[in-house]
Amino acid sequence: MRANRAYELRVSRGTPTAMIEVLEIDTGEIALFWDVLPNQTRRMAGALRTDLAQLDAQEFVAKWSRWQQS
């Protein structure tokens, strides 16, 4: 299954940081989460959207979980 069928991307822009969340569609729970600087938001969200469309769900989580903030 493609990642974009299993996960939803949410971007909340704010100051001094923006919040990027990847939510599981079935449960509504946060699967991945980042606080990023406003000038990094567009690039990171774009990369996440590209991978959501191209990777399957397991590959997506494996790739992006190493960059997740705790």
C-alpha positions as YAML, in Angstrom:
chain: A
units: angstrom
residues:
- id: 1
  name: MET
  ca: [0.00, 0.00, 0.00]
- id: 2
  name: ARG
  ca: [1.28, 3.46, -0.89]
- id: 3
  name: ALA
  ca: [2.20, 5.62, 2.07]
- id: 4
  name: ASN
  ca: [-0.25, 8.35, 1.04]
- id: 5
  name: ARG
  ca: [-3.10, 5.86, 1.57]
- id: 6
  name: ALA
  ca: [-1.92, 5.05, 5.10]
- id: 7
  name: TYR
  ca: [-0.66, 8.45, 6.29]
- id: 8
  name: GLU
  ca: [-1.71, 12.09, 6.17]
- id: 9
  name: LEU
  ca: [0.65, 15.07, 6.30]
- id: 10
  name: ARG
  ca: [-0.25, 18.08, 8.44]
- id: 11
  name: VAL
  ca: [1.79, 21.26, 8.50]
- id: 12
  name: SER
  ca: [1.15, 24.02, 11.04]
- id: 13
  name: ARG
  ca: [3.13, 27.17, 10.47]
- id: 14
  name: GLY
  ca: [3.99, 29.25, 13.49]
- id: 15
  name: THR
  ca: [6.67, 31.28, 15.14]
- id: 16
  name: PRO
  ca: [9.34, 30.61, 16.17]
- id: 17
  name: THR
  ca: [8.87, 27.05, 14.83]
- id: 18
  name: ALA
  ca: [6.52, 25.20, 12.53]
- id: 19
  name: MET
  ca: [5.13, 21.77, 13.28]
- id: 20
  name: ILE
  ca: [5.02, 18.91, 10.79]
- id: 21
  name: GLU
  ca: [3.05, 15.78, 11.66]
- id: 22
  name: VAL
  ca: [2.46, 12.54, 9.81]
- id: 23
  name: LEU
  ca: [-0.76, 10.96, 11.04]
- id: 24
  name: GLU
  ca: [-1.99, 7.41, 10.60]
- id: 25
  name: ILE
  ca: [-5.27, 7.68, 8.70]
- id: 26
  name: ASP
  ca: [-6.84, 4.59, 10.32]
- id: 27
  name: THR
  ca: [-6.18, 5.62, 13.93]
- id: 28
  name: GLY
  ca: [-5.67, 9.38, 13.73]
- id: 29
  name: GLU
  ca: [-2.54, 9.02, 15.87]
- id: 30
  name: ILE
  ca: [0.72, 10.80, 15.20]
- id: 31
  name: ALA
  ca: [3.23, 8.48, 13.56]
- id: 32
  name: LEU
  ca: [6.02, 11.03, 12.99]
- id: 33
  name: PHE
  ca: [6.54, 14.56, 14.29]
- id: 34
  name: TRP
  ca: [8.99, 17.43, 13.77]
- id: 35
  name: ASP
  ca: [9.42, 21.02, 14.97]
- id: 36
  name: VAL
  ca: [11.18, 22.89, 12.19]
- id: 37
  name: LEU
  ca: [12.21, 26.46, 11.51]
- id: 38
  name: PRO
  ca: [9.78, 28.34, 9.26]
- id: 39
  name: ASN
  ca: [12.32, 28.56, 6.44]
- id: 40
  name: GLN
  ca: [12.73, 24.75, 6.46]
- id: 41
  name: THR
  ca: [9.03, 23.94, 6.36]
- id: 42
  name: ARG
  ca: [8.40, 24.11, 2.61]
- id: 43
  name: ARG
  ca: [11.38, 21.96, 1.66]
- id: 44
  name: MET
  ca: [10.70, 19.28, 4.28]
- id: 45
  name: ALA
  ca: [6.96, 19.15, 3.57]
- id: 46
  name: GLY
  ca: [7.71, 18.82, -0.15]
- id: 47
  name: ALA
  ca: [10.10, 15.93, 0.45]
- id: 48
  name: LEU
  ca: [7.56, 14.22, 2.69]
- id: 49
  name: ARG
  ca: [4.80, 14.63, 0.08]
- id: 50
  name: THR
  ca: [7.03, 13.18, -2.63]
- id: 51
  name: ASP
  ca: [7.90, 10.15, -0.53]
- id: 52
  name: LEU
  ca: [4.27, 9.66, 0.54]
- id: 53
  name: ALA
  ca: [3.34, 9.39, -3.14]
- id: 54
  name: GLN
  ca: [6.25, 7.16, -4.19]
- id: 55
  name: LEU
  ca: [7.06, 4.81, -1.30]
- id: 56
  name: ASP
  ca: [5.00, 2.11, 0.31]
- id: 57
  name: ALA
  ca: [3.95, 2.69, 3.92]
- id: 58
  name: GLN
  ca: [6.69, 0.60, 5.55]
- id: 59
  name: GLU
  ca: [9.46, 2.12, 3.43]
- id: 60
  name: PHE
  ca: [8.19, 5.62, 4.21]
- id: 61
  name: VAL
  ca: [8.21, 5.08, 7.98]
- id: 62
  name: ALA
  ca: [11.61, 3.38, 7.87]
- id: 63
  name: LYS
  ca: [13.13, 6.27, 5.91]
- id: 64
  name: TRP
  ca: [11.65, 9.14, 7.91]
- id: 65
  name: SER
  ca: [11.66, 7.68, 11.43]
- id: 66
  name: ARG
  ca: [15.44, 8.09, 11.64]
- id: 67
  name: TRP
  ca: [14.89, 11.87, 11.32]
- id: 68
  name: GLN
  ca: [12.03, 12.06, 13.80]
- id: 69
  name: GLN
  ca: [12.44, 14.21, 16.87]
- id: 70
  name: SER
  ca: [11.68, 12.69, 20.25]
...
